[in-house]
Amino acid sequence: MVKKADLKTLQFVATTTLQNVGLEGLGASAEGVPENMKRYVYYAKYNCLGSYSILTLYERLAGVLDHVEDQQGLTQYTTEIVPRGVPDPEKPIMTFRGSGFLAAQTSNGNVLVTLRMYDEPG
């Protein structure tokens, strides 16, 4: 079972430029999910830093956007938390496969993203 102390925190600002995001950096310096592992996200917090924006988080494999993991419409200066209430360690809200990347983009402006995640073999 995943314990709260085991979770790693990833925080970044998503912009209108599509970028890969990792625990060690953004864009070209972002590291992907280690091979033969899966990255599970259990908690997400999105802070809209300006006007209305749609934030999209993708799984990116081999340079191709594979699918949308989460999408949120955020009004000006609002915060959205997923899931509402206490995160369930048995039910991740997003999953990223080994050798893949988490990628983020907004439709307008900047969104501060905070994710709590855990990597395990898979």
Secondary structure, 3 states (H helix, E strand, C coil): CCCHHHCEEEEEEECCCCEEEECCEEHHHCCCCCCCEEEEEEEEEEEECCCCEEEEEEEEECCEEEEEEEEEEECCCCEEEECCCCCCCCCCCEEEECCEEEEEEECCCCEEEEEEEEEEEC
